[in-house]
């Protein structure tokens, strides 16, 4: 199975570009009525419209492993935009060119949900 049913019209999938979980909502839960259409397949899902996640990343990063060093002697960091933009069609993720991770411009199979 490629999706996890989070209930209430929300489904999770593992994004190999971000190496994290993403969630899509298939019912109107937002005041603007935003939702994705879904073909109903847990193994070869198709969602419309595209999936877009944007955030900021700080580099070099502060991680659990280097947190004590950062607190003792903070280093300068630069804020960079992070984008994951894709279409999910028939169980494939097509990462668009504006994605900022290593899979930008590639199409890969949606991984199994673990």
Secondary structure, 3 states (H helix, E strand, C coil): CCCEEEECCEEEEEECCCCEEEEEECCCCCCCCCCCEECCCCCCCCEEEEEEEEEEEEECCCCCCCHHHHHHCCCCCEEEEEEEEEEEECCEEEECCCCCCCCCCCEEECCCCC
